[in-house]
Amino acid sequence: MTRAVLLLVRVGLPAAITAAGVVLIVYGAGENEQGAGVALIGCAVMVVLFNLFLRLSWHDQRDREREDEAREYFDRTGDWPDES
C-alpha cells in the first residue's frame, strides 16, 4: 500500500464518517437521524482504534523478530549482541 492510501484509511475514512455523523446530529429531523449520527461517530472511533491496534501489533512483531535474531546470534557466538 502506498502512503497516500494508508493516510486515507487512517485519517480520511474516520474523518469522513465523523463528518457524516455530525451532519446527521445537527441537521437530523428526528431522533432516528440523530441516533444514526451518534452511531456513525462511534464507528469512526472504532476505525481509529482498529488502525491503532493494527499498527501496535506490527510494531510488536518487529520487536519479536529482532529478539529472535539476537537469540540466534547468542546461540552461535555465546555473546548477546548488545554486549561488546
PDB file of N, CA, C and O in Angstrom:
ATOM      1  N   MET A   1       0.847  -1.190   0.000  1.00  0.00           N
ATOM      2  CA  MET A   1       0.000   0.000   0.000  1.00  0.00           C
ATOM      3  C   MET A   1       0.886   1.244   0.000  1.00  0.00           C
ATOM      4  O   MET A   1       1.943   1.281   0.630  1.00  0.00           O
ATOM      5  N   THR A   2       0.438   2.220  -0.698  1.00  0.00           N
ATOM      6  CA  THR A   2       1.186   3.466  -0.720  1.00  0.00           C
ATOM      7  C   THR A   2       0.851   4.285   0.514  1.00  0.00           C
ATOM      8  O   THR A   2      -0.146   4.038   1.193  1.00  0.00           O
ATOM      9  N   ARG A   3       1.701   5.263   0.790  1.00  0.00           N
ATOM     10  CA  ARG A   3       1.466   6.121   1.962  1.00  0.00           C
ATOM     11  C   ARG A   3       0.172   6.900   1.829  1.00  0.00           C
ATOM     12  O   ARG A   3      -0.505   7.153   2.825  1.00  0.00           O
ATOM     13  N   ALA A   4      -0.180   7.285   0.602  1.00  0.00           N
ATOM     14  CA  ALA A   4      -1.409   8.047   0.392  1.00  0.00           C
ATOM     15  C   ALA A   4      -2.635   7.212   0.748  1.00  0.00           C
ATOM     16  O   ALA A   4      -3.578   7.710   1.363  1.00  0.00           O
ATOM     17  N   VAL A   5      -2.615   5.945   0.359  1.00  0.00           N
ATOM     18  CA  VAL A   5      -3.746   5.068   0.668  1.00  0.00           C
ATOM     19  C   VAL A   5      -3.826   4.839   2.171  1.00  0.00           C
ATOM     20  O   VAL A   5      -4.912   4.874   2.750  1.00  0.00           O
ATOM     21  N   LEU A   6      -2.682   4.605   2.805  1.00  0.00           N
ATOM     22  CA  LEU A   6      -2.681   4.410   4.255  1.00  0.00           C
ATOM     23  C   LEU A   6      -3.182   5.653   4.986  1.00  0.00           C
ATOM     24  O   LEU A   6      -3.952   5.546   5.941  1.00  0.00           O
ATOM     25  N   LEU A   7      -2.750   6.818   4.543  1.00  0.00           N
ATOM     26  CA  LEU A   7      -3.214   8.060   5.162  1.00  0.00           C
ATOM     27  C   LEU A   7      -4.711   8.231   4.963  1.00  0.00           C
ATOM     28  O   LEU A   7      -5.419   8.678   5.865  1.00  0.00           O
ATOM     29  N   LEU A   8      -5.185   7.876   3.789  1.00  0.00           N
ATOM     30  CA  LEU A   8      -6.615   7.979   3.511  1.00  0.00           C
ATOM     31  C   LEU A   8      -7.413   7.063   4.437  1.00  0.00           C
ATOM     32  O   LEU A   8      -8.459   7.458   4.951  1.00  0.00           O
ATOM     33  N   VAL A   9      -6.926   5.850   4.648  1.00  0.00           N
ATOM     34  CA  VAL A   9      -7.643   4.904   5.504  1.00  0.00           C
ATOM     35  C   VAL A   9      -7.521   5.299   6.976  1.00  0.00           C
ATOM     36  O   VAL A   9      -8.495   5.213   7.723  1.00  0.00           O
ATOM     37  N   ARG A  10      -6.335   5.728   7.394  1.00  0.00           N
ATOM     38  CA  ARG A  10      -6.117   6.044   8.811  1.00  0.00           C
ATOM     39  C   ARG A  10      -6.756   7.348   9.237  1.00  0.00           C
ATOM     40  O   ARG A  10      -7.242   7.458  10.362  1.00  0.00           O
ATOM     41  N   VAL A  11      -6.765   8.339   8.356  1.00  0.00           N
ATOM     42  CA  VAL A  11      -7.251   9.663   8.732  1.00  0.00           C
ATOM     43  C   VAL A  11      -8.519  10.035   7.971  1.00  0.00           C
ATOM     44  O   VAL A  11      -9.497  10.490   8.564  1.00  0.00           O
ATOM     45  N   GLY A  12      -8.495   9.840   6.662  1.00  0.00           N
ATOM     46  CA  GLY A  12      -9.607  10.286   5.832  1.00  0.00           C
ATOM     47  C   GLY A  12     -10.906   9.559   6.110  1.00  0.00           C
ATOM     48  O   GLY A  12     -11.959  10.186   6.226  1.00  0.00           O
ATOM     49  N   LEU A  13     -10.841   8.237   6.217  1.00  0.00           N
ATOM     50  CA  LEU A  13     -12.049   7.459   6.460  1.00  0.00           C
ATOM     51  C   LEU A  13     -12.723   7.817   7.786  1.00  0.00           C
ATOM     52  O   LEU A  13     -13.925   8.085   7.796  1.00  0.00           O
ATOM     53  N   PRO A  14     -11.989   7.830   8.908  1.00  0.00           N
ATOM     54  CA  PRO A  14     -12.650   8.222  10.161  1.00  0.00           C
ATOM     55  C   PRO A  14     -13.156   9.666  10.132  1.00  0.00           C
ATOM     56  O   PRO A  14     -14.199   9.972  10.710  1.00  0.00           O
ATOM     57  N   ALA A  15     -12.423  10.544   9.467  1.00  0.00           N
ATOM     58  CA  ALA A  15     -12.869  11.939   9.380  1.00  0.00           C
ATOM     59  C   ALA A  15     -14.161  12.053   8.585  1.00  0.00           C
ATOM     60  O   ALA A  15     -15.060  12.802   8.965  1.00  0.00           O
ATOM     61  N   ALA A  16     -14.259  11.319   7.490  1.00  0.00           N
ATOM     62  CA  ALA A  16     -15.474  11.358   6.675  1.00  0.00           C
ATOM     63  C   ALA A  16     -16.662  10.765   7.425  1.00  0.00           C
ATOM     64  O   ALA A  16     -17.767  11.303   7.362  1.00  0.00           O
ATOM     65  N   ILE A  17     -16.440   9.665   8.129  1.00  0.00           N
ATOM     66  CA  ILE A  17     -17.524   9.049   8.901  1.00  0.00           C
ATOM     67  C   ILE A  17     -17.973   9.993  10.014  1.00  0.00           C
ATOM     68  O   ILE A  17     -19.169  10.142  10.267  1.00  0.00           O
ATOM     69  N   THR A  18     -17.006  10.626  10.674  1.00  0.00           N
ATOM     70  CA  THR A  18     -17.345  11.578  11.745  1.00  0.00           C
ATOM     71  C   THR A  18     -18.108  12.764  11.187  1.00  0.00           C
ATOM     72  O   THR A  18     -19.086  13.212  11.787  1.00  0.00           O
ATOM     73  N   ALA A  19     -17.674  13.277  10.049  1.00  0.00           N
ATOM     74  CA  ALA A  19     -18.381  14.419   9.440  1.00  0.00           C
ATOM     75  C   ALA A  19     -19.810  14.051   9.096  1.00  0.00           C
ATOM     76  O   ALA A  19     -20.722  14.849   9.315  1.00  0.00           O
ATOM     77  N   ALA A  20     -20.021  12.863   8.563  1.00  0.00           N
ATOM     78  CA  ALA A  20     -21.382  12.428   8.257  1.00  0.00           C
ATOM     79  C   ALA A  20     -22.215  12.312   9.528  1.00  0.00           C
ATOM     80  O   ALA A  20     -23.393  12.669   9.541  1.00  0.00           O
ATOM     81  N   GLY A  21     -21.598  11.811  10.597  1.00  0.00           N
ATOM     82  CA  GLY A  21     -22.311  11.707  11.870  1.00  0.00           C
ATOM     83  C   GLY A  21     -22.688  13.064  12.436  1.00  0.00           C
ATOM     84  O   GLY A  21     -23.795  13.246  12.942  1.00  0.00           O
ATOM     85  N   VAL A  22     -21.771  14.014  12.351  1.00  0.00           N
ATOM     86  CA  VAL A  22     -22.055  15.366  12.855  1.00  0.00           C
ATOM     87  C   VAL A  22     -23.170  16.011  12.042  1.00  0.00           C
ATOM     88  O   VAL A  22     -24.047  16.671  12.599  1.00  0.00           O
ATOM     89  N   VAL A  23     -23.138  15.822  10.725  1.00  0.00           N
ATOM     90  CA  VAL A  23     -24.198  16.379   9.878  1.00  0.00           C
ATOM     91  C   VAL A  23     -25.543  15.798  10.268  1.00  0.00           C
ATOM     92  O   VAL A  23     -26.535  16.522  10.346  1.00  0.00           O
ATOM     93  N   LEU A  24     -25.583  14.501  10.512  1.00  0.00           N
ATOM     94  CA  LEU A  24     -26.858  13.887  10.919  1.00  0.00           C
ATOM     95  C   LEU A  24     -27.321  14.386  12.280  1.00  0.00           C
ATOM     96  O   LEU A  24     -28.517  14.586  12.492  1.00  0.00           O
ATOM     97  N   ILE A  25     -26.394  14.587  13.197  1.00  0.00           N
ATOM     98  CA  ILE A  25     -26.786  15.080  14.518  1.00  0.00           C
ATOM     99  C   ILE A  25     -27.320  16.508  14.428  1.00  0.00           C
ATOM    100  O   ILE A  25     -28.340  16.827  15.039  1.00  0.00           O
ATOM    101  N   VAL A  26     -26.641  17.363  13.674  1.00  0.00           N
ATOM    102  CA  VAL A  26     -27.012  18.781  13.602  1.00  0.00           C
ATOM    103  C   VAL A  26     -28.267  18.979  12.764  1.00  0.00           C
ATOM    104  O   VAL A  26     -29.173  19.703  13.176  1.00  0.00           O
ATOM    105  N   TYR A  27     -28.335  18.349  11.598  1.00  0.00           N
ATOM    106  CA  TYR A  27     -29.436  18.613  10.676  1.00  0.00           C
ATOM    107  C   TYR A  27     -30.496  17.521  10.659  1.00  0.00           C
ATOM    108  O   TYR A  27     -31.445  17.592   9.878  1.00  0.00           O
ATOM    109  N   GLY A  28     -30.347  16.525  11.501  1.00  0.00           N
ATOM    110  CA  GLY A  28     -31.326  15.440  11.532  1.00  0.00           C
ATOM    111  C   GLY A  28     -32.677  15.928  12.016  1.00  0.00           C
ATOM    112  O   GLY A  28     -32.774  16.671  12.992  1.00  0.00           O
ATOM    113  N   ALA A  29     -33.718  15.497  11.317  1.00  0.00           N
ATOM    114  CA  ALA A  29     -35.060  15.974  11.634  1.00  0.00           C
ATOM    115  C   ALA A  29     -35.642  15.275  12.860  1.00  0.00           C
ATOM    116  O   ALA A  29     -36.460  15.860  13.571  1.00  0.00           O
ATOM    117  N   GLY A  30     -35.247  14.081  13.108  1.00  0.00           N
ATOM    118  CA  GLY A  30     -35.827  13.344  14.222  1.00  0.00           C
ATOM    119  C   GLY A  30     -34.775  12.609  15.028  1.00  0.00           C
ATOM    120  O   GLY A  30     -33.572  12.713  14.792  1.00  0.00           O
ATOM    121  N   GLU A  31     -35.287  11.865  15.987  1.00  0.00           N
ATOM    122  CA  GLU A  31     -34.390  11.122  16.866  1.00  0.00           C
ATOM    123  C   GLU A  31     -33.641  10.023  16.120  1.00  0.00           C
ATOM    124  O   GLU A  31     -32.497   9.718  16.457  1.00  0.00           O
ATOM    125  N   ASN A  32     -34.272   9.427  15.111  1.00  0.00           N
ATOM    126  CA  ASN A  32     -33.604   8.349  14.370  1.00  0.00           C
ATOM    127  C   ASN A  32     -32.366   8.862  13.652  1.00  0.00           C
ATOM    128  O   ASN A  32     -31.319   8.215  13.689  1.00  0.00           O
ATOM    129  N   GLU A  33     -32.470  10.012  13.001  1.00  0.00           N
ATOM    130  CA  GLU A  33     -31.326  10.566  12.287  1.00  0.00           C
ATOM    131  C   GLU A  33     -30.212  10.955  13.250  1.00  0.00           C
ATOM    132  O   GLU A  33     -29.035  10.723  12.975  1.00  0.00           O
ATOM    133  N   GLN A  34     -30.586  11.543  14.374  1.00  0.00           N
ATOM    134  CA  GLN A  34     -29.581  11.931  15.355  1.00  0.00           C
ATOM    135  C   GLN A  34     -28.925  10.707  15.979  1.00  0.00           C
ATOM    136  O   GLN A  34     -27.721  10.711  16.239  1.00  0.00           O
ATOM    137  N   GLY A  35     -29.693   9.683  16.215  1.00  0.00           N
ATOM    138  CA  GLY A  35     -29.135   8.430  16.733  1.00  0.00           C
ATOM    139  C   GLY A  35     -28.182   7.793  15.743  1.00  0.00           C
ATOM    140  O   GLY A  35     -27.148   7.245  16.127  1.00  0.00           O
ATOM    141  N   ALA A  36     -28.532   7.867  14.466  1.00  0.00           N
ATOM    142  CA  ALA A  36     -27.644   7.338  13.433  1.00  0.00           C
ATOM    143  C   ALA A  36     -26.340   8.141  13.397  1.00  0.00           C
ATOM    144  O   ALA A  36     -25.272   7.578  13.156  1.00  0.00           O
ATOM    145  N   GLY A  37     -26.424   9.447  13.634  1.00  0.00           N
ATOM    146  CA  GLY A  37     -25.222  10.282  13.686  1.00  0.00           C
ATOM    147  C   GLY A  37     -24.307   9.865  14.821  1.00  0.00           C
ATOM    148  O   GLY A  37     -23.092   9.779  14.649  1.00  0.00           O
ATOM    149  N   VAL A  38     -24.882   9.612  15.962  1.00  0.00           N
ATOM    150  CA  VAL A  38     -24.079   9.155  17.106  1.00  0.00           C
ATOM    151  C   VAL A  38     -23.448   7.795  16.797  1.00  0.00           C
ATOM    152  O   VAL A  38     -22.290   7.552  17.136  1.00  0.00           O
ATOM    153  N   ALA A  39     -24.212   6.916  16.157  1.00  0.00           N
ATOM    154  CA  ALA A  39     -23.676   5.604  15.786  1.00  0.00           C
ATOM    155  C   ALA A  39     -22.515   5.748  14.794  1.00  0.00           C
ATOM    156  O   ALA A  39     -21.524   5.025  14.893  1.00  0.00           O
ATOM    157  N   LEU A  40     -22.632   6.665  13.853  1.00  0.00           N
ATOM    158  CA  LEU A  40     -21.548   6.880  12.895  1.00  0.00           C
ATOM    159  C   LEU A  40     -20.285   7.394  13.583  1.00  0.00           C
ATOM    160  O   LEU A  40     -19.177   6.982  13.239  1.00  0.00           O
ATOM    161  N   ILE A  41     -20.447   8.280  14.538  1.00  0.00           N
ATOM    162  CA  ILE A  41     -19.274   8.771  15.268  1.00  0.00           C
ATOM    163  C   ILE A  41     -18.637   7.622  16.049  1.00  0.00           C
ATOM    164  O   ILE A  41     -17.412   7.530  16.129  1.00  0.00           O
ATOM    165  N   GLY A  42     -19.452   6.760  16.616  1.00  0.00           N
ATOM    166  CA  GLY A  42     -18.920   5.571  17.293  1.00  0.00           C
ATOM    167  C   GLY A  42     -18.169   4.664  16.335  1.00  0.00           C
ATOM    168  O   GLY A  42     -17.134   4.103  16.694  1.00  0.00           O
ATOM    169  N   CYS A  43     -18.678   4.514  15.126  1.00  0.00           N
ATOM    170  CA  CYS A  43     -17.985   3.702  14.112  1.00  0.00           C
ATOM    171  C   CYS A  43     -16.644   4.329  13.743  1.00  0.00           C
ATOM    172  O   CYS A  43     -15.661   3.615  13.547  1.00  0.00           O
ATOM    173  N   ALA A  44     -16.596   5.642  13.649  1.00  0.00           N
ATOM    174  CA  ALA A  44     -15.335   6.323  13.334  1.00  0.00           C
ATOM    175  C   ALA A  44     -14.306   6.075  14.431  1.00  0.00           C
ATOM    176  O   ALA A  44     -13.129   5.856  14.146  1.00  0.00           O
ATOM    177  N   VAL A  45     -14.748   6.108  15.675  1.00  0.00           N
ATOM    178  CA  VAL A  45     -13.833   5.820  16.792  1.00  0.00           C
ATOM    179  C   VAL A  45     -13.324   4.384  16.686  1.00  0.00           C
ATOM    180  O   VAL A  45     -12.151   4.120  16.949  1.00  0.00           O
ATOM    181  N   MET A  46     -14.202   3.458  16.303  1.00  0.00           N
ATOM    182  CA  MET A  46     -13.785   2.068  16.159  1.00  0.00           C
ATOM    183  C   MET A  46     -12.753   1.907  15.037  1.00  0.00           C
ATOM    184  O   MET A  46     -11.816   1.120  15.172  1.00  0.00           O
ATOM    185  N   VAL A  47     -12.914   2.637  13.941  1.00  0.00           N
ATOM    186  CA  VAL A  47     -11.948   2.577  12.844  1.00  0.00           C
ATOM    187  C   VAL A  47     -10.587   3.079  13.322  1.00  0.00           C
ATOM    188  O   VAL A  47      -9.556   2.483  13.008  1.00  0.00           O
ATOM    189  N   VAL A  48     -10.586   4.172  14.080  1.00  0.00           N
ATOM    190  CA  VAL A  48      -9.326   4.721  14.602  1.00  0.00           C
ATOM    191  C   VAL A  48      -8.667   3.715  15.545  1.00  0.00           C
ATOM    192  O   VAL A  48      -7.459   3.489  15.465  1.00  0.00           O
ATOM    193  N   LEU A  49      -9.447   3.117  16.427  1.00  0.00           N
ATOM    194  CA  LEU A  49      -8.892   2.137  17.360  1.00  0.00           C
ATOM    195  C   LEU A  49      -8.364   0.903  16.629  1.00  0.00           C
ATOM    196  O   LEU A  49      -7.313   0.373  16.989  1.00  0.00           O
ATOM    197  N   PHE A  50      -9.082   0.446  15.609  1.00  0.00           N
ATOM    198  CA  PHE A  50      -8.612  -0.698  14.838  1.00  0.00           C
ATOM    199  C   PHE A  50      -7.274  -0.388  14.179  1.00  0.00           C
ATOM    200  O   PHE A  50      -6.358  -1.212  14.201  1.00  0.00           O
ATOM    201  N   ASN A  51      -7.164   0.797  13.596  1.00  0.00           N
ATOM    202  CA  ASN A  51      -5.896   1.195  12.985  1.00  0.00           C
ATOM    203  C   ASN A  51      -4.774   1.266  14.018  1.00  0.00           C
ATOM    204  O   ASN A  51      -3.650   0.845  13.748  1.00  0.00           O
ATOM    205  N   LEU A  52      -5.080   1.796  15.192  1.00  0.00           N
ATOM    206  CA  LEU A  52      -4.076   1.883  16.254  1.00  0.00           C
ATOM    207  C   LEU A  52      -3.610   0.492  16.684  1.00  0.00           C
ATOM    208  O   LEU A  52      -2.411   0.240  16.797  1.00  0.00           O
ATOM    209  N   PHE A  53      -4.565  -0.404  16.923  1.00  0.00           N
ATOM    210  CA  PHE A  53      -4.202  -1.747  17.365  1.00  0.00           C
ATOM    211  C   PHE A  53      -3.417  -2.492  16.289  1.00  0.00           C
ATOM    212  O   PHE A  53      -2.492  -3.241  16.601  1.00  0.00           O
ATOM    213  N   LEU A  54      -3.781  -2.288  15.032  1.00  0.00           N
ATOM    214  CA  LEU A  54      -3.058  -2.938  13.947  1.00  0.00           C
ATOM    215  C   LEU A  54      -1.625  -2.438  13.871  1.00  0.00           C
ATOM    216  O   LEU A  54      -0.702  -3.231  13.682  1.00  0.00           O
ATOM    217  N   ARG A  55      -1.427  -1.134  14.015  1.00  0.00           N
ATOM    218  CA  ARG A  55      -0.076  -0.579  13.987  1.00  0.00           C
ATOM    219  C   ARG A  55       0.743  -1.075  15.175  1.00  0.00           C
ATOM    220  O   ARG A  55       1.930  -1.369  15.034  1.00  0.00           O
ATOM    221  N   LEU A  56       0.115  -1.167  16.342  1.00  0.00           N
ATOM    222  CA  LEU A  56       0.833  -1.678  17.519  1.00  0.00           C
ATOM    223  C   LEU A  56       1.229  -3.139  17.336  1.00  0.00           C
ATOM    224  O   LEU A  56       2.313  -3.540  17.759  1.00  0.00           O
ATOM    225  N   SER A  57       0.376  -3.932  16.720  1.00  0.00           N
ATOM    226  CA  SER A  57       0.712  -5.343  16.526  1.00  0.00           C
ATOM    227  C   SER A  57       1.855  -5.483  15.529  1.00  0.00           C
ATOM    228  O   SER A  57       2.698  -6.366  15.693  1.00  0.00           O
ATOM    229  N   TRP A  58       1.911  -4.639  14.498  1.00  0.00           N
ATOM    230  CA  TRP A  58       3.029  -4.692  13.558  1.00  0.00           C
ATOM    231  C   TRP A  58       4.327  -4.303  14.256  1.00  0.00           C
ATOM    232  O   TRP A  58       5.373  -4.900  14.002  1.00  0.00           O
ATOM    233  N   HIS A  59       4.263  -3.306  15.133  1.00  0.00           N
ATOM    234  CA  HIS A  59       5.451  -2.872  15.868  1.00  0.00           C
ATOM    235  C   HIS A  59       5.939  -3.998  16.781  1.00  0.00           C
ATOM    236  O   HIS A  59       7.140  -4.255  16.865  1.00  0.00           O
ATOM    237  N   ASP A  60       5.008  -4.667  17.464  1.00  0.00           N
ATOM    238  CA  ASP A  60       5.384  -5.775  18.341  1.00  0.00           C
ATOM    239  C   ASP A  60       6.004  -6.917  17.553  1.00  0.00           C
ATOM    240  O   ASP A  60       6.924  -7.573  18.041  1.00  0.00           O
ATOM    241  N   GLN A  61       5.521  -7.163  16.352  1.00  0.00           N
ATOM    242  CA  GLN A  61       6.073  -8.246  15.536  1.00  0.00           C
ATOM    243  C   GLN A  61       7.530  -7.958  15.174  1.00  0.00           C
ATOM    244  O   GLN A  61       8.363  -8.864  15.191  1.00  0.00           O
ATOM    245  N   ARG A  62       7.840  -6.698  14.846  1.00  0.00           N
ATOM    246  CA  ARG A  62       9.226  -6.342  14.542  1.00  0.00           C
ATOM    247  C   ARG A  62      10.116  -6.538  15.764  1.00  0.00           C
ATOM    248  O   ARG A  62      11.254  -6.988  15.635  1.00  0.00           O
ATOM    249  N   ASP A  63       9.605  -6.202  16.953  1.00  0.00           N
ATOM    250  CA  ASP A  63      10.378  -6.415  18.174  1.00  0.00           C
ATOM    251  C   ASP A  63      10.663  -7.907  18.384  1.00  0.00           C
ATOM    252  O   ASP A  63      11.769  -8.281  18.775  1.00  0.00           O
ATOM    253  N   ARG A  64       9.673  -8.746  18.127  1.00  0.00           N
ATOM    254  CA  ARG A  64       9.874 -10.187  18.275  1.00  0.00           C
ATOM    255  C   ARG A  64      10.928 -10.704  17.294  1.00  0.00           C
ATOM    256  O   ARG A  64      11.757 -11.543  17.646  1.00  0.00           O
ATOM    257  N   GLU A  65      10.887 -10.195  16.063  1.00  0.00           N
ATOM    258  CA  GLU A  65      11.872 -10.632  15.071  1.00  0.00           C
ATOM    259  C   GLU A  65      13.283 -10.229  15.488  1.00  0.00           C
ATOM    260  O   GLU A  65      14.217 -11.016  15.328  1.00  0.00           O
ATOM    261  N   ARG A  66      13.457  -9.020  16.020  1.00  0.00           N
ATOM    262  CA  ARG A  66      14.779  -8.597  16.494  1.00  0.00           C
ATOM    263  C   ARG A  66      15.235  -9.457  17.664  1.00  0.00           C
ATOM    264  O   ARG A  66      16.414  -9.794  17.764  1.00  0.00           O
ATOM    265  N   GLU A  67      14.323  -9.807  18.535  1.00  0.00           N
ATOM    266  CA  GLU A  67      14.664 -10.670  19.669  1.00  0.00           C
ATOM    267  C   GLU A  67      15.094 -12.048  19.181  1.00  0.00           C
ATOM    268  O   GLU A  67      16.065 -12.611  19.687  1.00  0.00           O
ATOM    269  N   ASP A  68      14.380 -12.591  18.206  1.00  0.00           N
ATOM    270  CA  ASP A  68      14.761 -13.896  17.649  1.00  0.00           C
ATOM    271  C   ASP A  68      16.144 -13.847  17.011  1.00  0.00           C
ATOM    272  O   ASP A  68      16.943 -14.768  17.182  1.00  0.00           O
ATOM    273  N   GLU A  69      16.429 -12.770  16.273  1.00  0.00           N
ATOM    274  CA  GLU A  69      17.759 -12.624  15.668  1.00  0.00           C
ATOM    275  C   GLU A  69      18.843 -12.538  16.736  1.00  0.00           C
ATOM    276  O   GLU A  69      19.920 -13.112  16.577  1.00  0.00           O
ATOM    277  N   ALA A  70      18.561 -11.822  17.826  1.00  0.00           N
ATOM    278  CA  ALA A  70      19.543 -11.706  18.902  1.00  0.00           C
ATOM    279  C   ALA A  70      19.783 -13.068  19.555  1.00  0.00           C
ATOM    280  O   ALA A  70      20.920 -13.403  19.888  1.00  0.00           O
ATOM    281  N   ARG A  71      18.732 -13.845  19.737  1.00  0.00           N
ATOM    282  CA  ARG A  71      18.889 -15.179  20.342  1.00  0.00           C
ATOM    283  C   ARG A  71      19.682 -16.116  19.424  1.00  0.00           C
ATOM    284  O   ARG A  71      20.500 -16.907  19.894  1.00  0.00           O
ATOM    285  N   GLU A  72      19.433 -16.021  18.109  1.00  0.00           N
ATOM    286  CA  GLU A  72      20.211 -16.837  17.175  1.00  0.00           C
ATOM    287  C   GLU A  72      21.687 -16.439  17.213  1.00  0.00           C
ATOM    288  O   GLU A  72      22.559 -17.306  17.157  1.00  0.00           O
ATOM    289  N   TYR A  73      21.971 -15.154  17.305  1.00  0.00           N
ATOM    290  CA  TYR A  73      23.351 -14.671  17.416  1.00  0.00           C
ATOM    291  C   TYR A  73      23.991 -15.198  18.700  1.00  0.00           C
ATOM    292  O   TYR A  73      25.150 -15.613  18.701  1.00  0.00           O
ATOM    293  N   PHE A  74      23.226 -15.177  19.791  1.00  0.00           N
ATOM    294  CA  PHE A  74      23.727 -15.682  21.068  1.00  0.00           C
ATOM    295  C   PHE A  74      24.039 -17.177  20.972  1.00  0.00           C
ATOM    296  O   PHE A  74      25.052 -17.642  21.495  1.00  0.00           O
ATOM    297  N   ASP A  75      23.156 -17.926  20.297  1.00  0.00           N
ATOM    298  CA  ASP A  75      23.398 -19.368  20.151  1.00  0.00           C
ATOM    299  C   ASP A  75      24.668 -19.641  19.355  1.00  0.00           C
ATOM    300  O   ASP A  75      25.379 -20.601  19.651  1.00  0.00           O
ATOM    301  N   ARG A  76      24.973 -18.814  18.344  1.00  0.00           N
ATOM    302  CA  ARG A  76      26.153 -19.011  17.525  1.00  0.00           C
ATOM    303  C   ARG A  76      27.431 -18.580  18.219  1.00  0.00           C
ATOM    304  O   ARG A  76      28.451 -19.263  18.125  1.00  0.00           O
ATOM    305  N   THR A  77      27.386 -17.435  18.927  1.00  0.00           N
ATOM    306  CA  THR A  77      28.620 -16.841  19.447  1.00  0.00           C
ATOM    307  C   THR A  77      28.786 -16.966  20.953  1.00  0.00           C
ATOM    308  O   THR A  77      29.910 -16.920  21.453  1.00  0.00           O
ATOM    309  N   GLY A  78      27.714 -17.121  21.669  1.00  0.00           N
ATOM    310  CA  GLY A  78      27.786 -17.161  23.127  1.00  0.00           C
ATOM    311  C   GLY A  78      27.743 -15.765  23.759  1.00  0.00           C
ATOM    312  O   GLY A  78      27.784 -15.639  24.982  1.00  0.00           O
ATOM    313  N   ASP A  79      27.659 -14.719  22.932  1.00  0.00           N
ATOM    314  CA  ASP A  79      27.565 -13.351  23.421  1.00  0.00           C
ATOM    315  C   ASP A  79      26.252 -12.738  22.955  1.00  0.00           C
ATOM    316  O   ASP A  79      25.769 -13.013  21.856  1.00  0.00           O
ATOM    317  N   TRP A  80      25.691 -11.904  23.815  1.00  0.00           N
ATOM    318  CA  TRP A  80      24.482 -11.167  23.441  1.00  0.00           C
ATOM    319  C   TRP A  80      24.915 -10.005  22.538  1.00  0.00           C
ATOM    320  O   TRP A  80      25.954  -9.396  22.792  1.00  0.00           O
ATOM    321  N   PRO A  81      24.142  -9.682  21.487  1.00  0.00           N
ATOM    322  CA  PRO A  81      24.572  -8.663  20.519  1.00  0.00           C
ATOM    323  C   PRO A  81      24.893  -7.298  21.121  1.00  0.00           C
ATOM    324  O   PRO A  81      25.778  -6.610  20.613  1.00  0.00           O
ATOM    325  N   ASP A  82      24.214  -6.889  22.169  1.00  0.00           N
ATOM    326  CA  ASP A  82      24.453  -5.575  22.763  1.00  0.00           C
ATOM    327  C   ASP A  82      25.706  -5.530  23.616  1.00  0.00           C
ATOM    328  O   ASP A  82      26.225  -4.448  23.890  1.00  0.00           O
ATOM    329  N   GLU A  83      26.201  -6.675  24.038  1.00  0.00           N
ATOM    330  CA  GLU A  83      27.372  -6.724  24.906  1.00  0.00           C
ATOM    331  C   GLU A  83      28.629  -6.919  24.079  1.00  0.00           C
ATOM    332  O   GLU A  83      28.920  -8.028  23.630  1.00  0.00           O
ATOM    333  N   SER A  84      29.359  -5.859  23.882  1.00  0.00           N
ATOM    334  CA  SER A  84      30.591  -5.947  23.066  1.00  0.00           C
ATOM    335  C   SER A  84      31.817  -5.921  23.927  1.00  0.00           C
ATOM    336  O   SER A  84      32.934  -5.984  23.414  1.00  0.00           O
TER     337      SER A  84
END
